[in-house]
Amino acid sequence: GLRSLFARDDIVLIFHLKNHYALVYALREQTHRAPIQTDAGTVDIEEEDQDGEHTAVRLVRRRELLTARKGQRPTEWIPWEEARETMLRWTGYGVLAVQLER
């Protein structure tokens, strides 16, 4: 996948987004807990706070790639969902993997 290509030292990833080509400088993934409202519905995780109260929470994963929307400096952490939506809009948009010869 994308992460394994990014980890290789002989591959450079280039993101074609909205009529602009830019390098992919970094990938990151974060997971955090977010409280959820339930009406006795399914709860992914239940946490206990300092007062012994139980709160329904779910794990939220956020994946992002660092690239440039304009120019070539790495200035934007773009959510993967946004990048995916861009690539699905037109077949010309996508991530190119360029392998360096050694």
C-alpha positions in Angstrom: 0.0 0.0 0.0 0.8 3.7 0.2 2.6 3.4 3.5 4.9 0.6 2.4 5.8 2.6 -0.8 6.5 5.7 1.3 8.8 3.8 3.6 11.1 2.7 0.7 14.2 4.8 0.2 14.1 4.3 -3.6 10.6 5.6 -4.1 9.3 9.2 -4.2 5.5 9.8 -4.0 4.0 12.7 -6.0 0.4 13.7 -5.4 -1.5 15.1 -8.3 -4.3 17.2 -6.8 -6.5 19.8 -8.5 -4.1 20.6 -11.4 -1.0 20.7 -9.2 1.7 18.1 -8.6 3.4 18.1 -5.2 5.7 15.7 -3.3 4.3 13.7 -0.4 6.7 14.7 2.5 5.2 12.6 5.3 2.3 10.4 6.4 0.8 10.2 9.8 -1.9 8.4 11.6 -3.4 9.3 15.0 -6.0 7.6 17.1 -8.0 9.4 19.8 -11.0 8.8 21.9 -14.2 10.8 21.1 -17.3 10.7 23.3 -20.5 9.5 21.6 -24.1 10.0 22.4 -26.1 6.8 22.7 -29.7 5.8 23.3 -28.7 2.5 24.9 -27.1 1.7 21.5 -23.9 -0.1 20.8 -20.8 1.3 22.6 -17.4 0.6 21.3 -15.6 1.4 24.5 -16.7 2.6 27.9 -14.4 4.7 30.0 -14.6 5.6 33.7 -13.7 9.2 34.6 -12.2 10.4 38.0 -15.7 10.5 39.6 -16.5 6.9 38.6 -18.9 8.0 35.9 -19.0 5.9 32.7 -18.8 7.6 29.4 -19.4 6.0 26.0 -16.5 6.7 23.7 -15.3 5.5 20.3 -11.8 5.4 18.8 -11.4 7.8 15.9 -8.5 7.3 13.5 -7.2 10.2 11.5 -4.8 9.7 8.6 -3.1 12.6 6.9 -0.4 13.3 4.3 1.9 16.3 4.3 2.1 18.0 1.0 1.7 21.4 -0.7 -1.6 22.7 -2.1 0.3 25.6 -3.8 3.9 25.8 -4.6 6.2 23.0 -3.4 6.9 23.6 0.3 5.3 21.1 2.7 2.6 23.3 4.3 -0.6 21.3 4.5 -1.6 18.2 6.4 -4.4 16.9 4.2 -6.8 14.4 5.7 -6.8 11.1 3.8 -10.6 11.3 3.3 -10.1 14.6 1.4 -7.2 13.2 -0.7 -9.3 10.1 -1.5 -12.3 12.2 -2.6 -10.1 14.3 -4.8 -8.6 11.2 -6.5 -12.1 9.7 -7.0 -13.4 12.9 -8.8 -11.2 12.4 -11.9 -9.0 9.6 -13.1 -6.1 12.0 -13.7 -5.8 12.8 -10.0 -3.8 10.3 -7.9 -0.6 9.5 -6.2 2.4 8.6 -8.4 5.2 6.4 -7.2 8.5 7.2 -8.9 11.2 4.7 -8.4 14.8 6.0 -8.4 17.5 4.1 -10.3 20.7 3.4 -8.4 
